[in-house]
């Protein structure tokens, strides 16, 4: 089962995050075969959090993954969003055919309820790094859509999701994560 985990930073936690960076990466190395995508989110130069999309056994394993992460354990994060996710592209960020350094990259998180929308990727997949619906733990209810995209700007990134079908849509700068 695939899950999206979005760890949101506490205010003024950058020093703690930097101190724990090695432990964080070592922890993620233990999930190298399960990771679909990962990377930090930003507002300009301000670090906001970390996205991890991971394929694990079940919801309990996803919660353990998220809550045993060293930065979470040390209090660097203010909260964690964990949602079942379906990999509509069928690939990892490492399989993204585009240039990882070209253009702007964004994390688009649309939260919703009711009949599902944006269950399949939009027509042009060239700028999609990861894409899929957010689901209830049992996979029966649509709760939104999450995507990692390369687009010209935030408005273009936001346009990946259907207008007026989400209670809220968040768009953040995002970068490919992992060891350099």
C-alpha positions in Angstrom: 0.0 0.0 0.0 1.3 3.4 -0.9 1.1 6.3 1.6 1.9 10.0 1.5 3.5 11.4 4.7 3.9 15.1 4.9 5.9 16.3 7.9 5.3 20.0 8.6 8.1 21.9 10.4 7.7 23.7 13.7 8.5 27.4 13.5 12.2 27.9 14.1 13.1 24.3 13.8 15.8 24.7 11.1 18.8 24.4 13.4 17.3 21.1 14.9 16.6 19.8 11.4 20.1 20.6 10.2 21.6 18.9 13.3 19.5 15.7 12.6 20.0 15.7 8.8 22.4 12.7 9.0 20.1 10.7 11.2 17.1 11.6 8.9 19.0 10.4 5.8 20.2 7.2 7.5 16.6 6.5 8.6 15.3 7.0 5.0 18.1 4.8 3.7 16.4 2.0 5.6 13.4 2.5 3.3 15.2 3.0 0.0 13.4 0.1 -1.6 10.0 1.4 -0.4 10.3 5.1 -1.3 8.4 6.4 -4.3 9.3 10.1 -3.8 10.8 12.3 -1.1 12.0 15.8 -0.7 11.7 19.1 1.2 9.0 21.8 0.8 9.8 25.5 0.9 8.3 28.9 0.8 11.1 30.8 -1.0 14.2 29.9 1.0 12.2 28.9 4.2 12.1 25.2 4.8 8.5 24.2 5.6 8.5 20.4 5.8 9.3 17.1 4.1 7.2 14.9 1.7 7.7 11.2 1.7 5.7 8.8 -0.5 6.3 5.3 0.5 5.0 1.8 -0.3 4.5 -0.1 3.0 2.5 -3.1 4.3 -0.4 -1.2 5.9 -1.5 1.9 7.7 0.1 0.9 10.9 3.5 0.6 9.1 2.9 4.0 7.6 2.3 5.5 11.0 5.4 3.8 12.4 7.4 5.1 9.4 6.2 8.7 10.0 6.4 8.8 13.8 9.7 7.0 14.3 11.5 9.4 11.9 14.3 11.1 13.9 13.2 14.7 13.2 9.7 13.9 14.4 11.0 12.1 17.5 13.1 15.2 18.3 10.2 17.6 17.9 11.2 19.3 14.7 7.8 18.8 13.1 4.6 20.4 14.3 2.4 17.8 12.7 2.3 14.9 10.1 -0.3 14.2 7.5 -0.5 10.5 6.6 -2.9 9.4 3.8 -3.1 6.3 1.7 -2.1 7.3 -1.8 -2.4 5.6 -5.2 0.6 5.9 -7.6 -1.3 6.8 -10.8 2.0 7.1 -12.7 3.3 3.7 -11.7 6.9 5.0 -11.2 9.2 6.6 -8.7 10.7 10.1 -8.7 13.9 8.4 -9.8 12.2 7.3 -12.9 11.1 10.8 -13.8 12.1 11.2 -17.4 12.7 15.0 -17.2 15.6 17.0 -16.1 15.6 17.1 -12.2 17.3 20.5 -12.2 15.3 22.3 -14.9 12.3 24.4 -14.1 10.4 25.0 -10.9 9.1 22.0 -8.9 6.1 22.0 -6.6 4.2 19.9 -4.1 0.5 20.3 -4.8 -1.8 19.0 -2.0 -5.6 19.1 -2.6 -7.8 18.1 0.3 -11.4 17.2 -0.4 -14.3 14.8 0.2 -17.2 13.3 -1.7 -17.0 11.8 -5.2 -13.5 11.5 -6.4 -11.9 13.8 -8.9 -8.5 13.9 -10.5 -8.1 10.1 -10.0 -6.0 9.8 -13.2 -3.2 12.1 -14.2 -4.0 15.0 -16.6 -3.2 14.4 -20.2 0.4 15.8 -20.3 2.5 13.6 -18.0 5.9 15.1 -19.0 5.9 17.5 -16.0 4.5 15.0 -13.4 7.0 13.6 -11.0 4.5 11.8 -8.8 0.7 11.9 -8.9 -2.2 10.2 -7.2 -5.4 10.3 -5.2 -5.4 10.4 -1.4 -7.6 7.7 0.0 -9.0 6.5 3.4 -6.9 3.8 5.1 -9.2 1.1 3.6 -8.9 2.7 0.1 -12.7 3.2 -0.4 -13.1 7.0 0.2 -11.4 9.7 -1.9 -9.8 12.4 0.4 -8.0 14.5 -2.2 -5.1 14.4 -4.6 -1.3 15.0 -4.2 1.2 15.7 -6.9 4.8 16.6 -7.4 5.1 18.6 -10.5 7.5 20.6 -12.6 5.7 23.8 -13.8 6.5 27.4 -14.8 4.9 28.8 -11.6 2.6 28.2 -8.7 -0.6 29.0 -10.7 0.4 26.4 -13.3 1.1 23.9 -10.6 -2.3 24.6 -9.0 -4.0 24.1 -12.3 -3.0 20.4 -12.3 -6.1 19.9 -10.0 -9.7 20.6 -10.9 -10.9 24.0 -9.9 -13.6 24.2 -7.1 -13.5 20.5 -6.2 -11.3 20.8 -3.2 -11.9 22.2 0.3 -8.3 23.5 0.2 -5.3 23.3 -2.1 -1.8 24.0 -0.9 1.1 24.6 -3.3 4.7 24.6 -2.0 8.1 24.8 -3.7 9.6 21.3 -3.6 12.9 19.7 -4.4 14.1 16.2 -5.1 15.2 14.7 -1.8 17.8 12.2 -0.8 21.5 12.0 -0.7 23.4 14.1 -3.2 
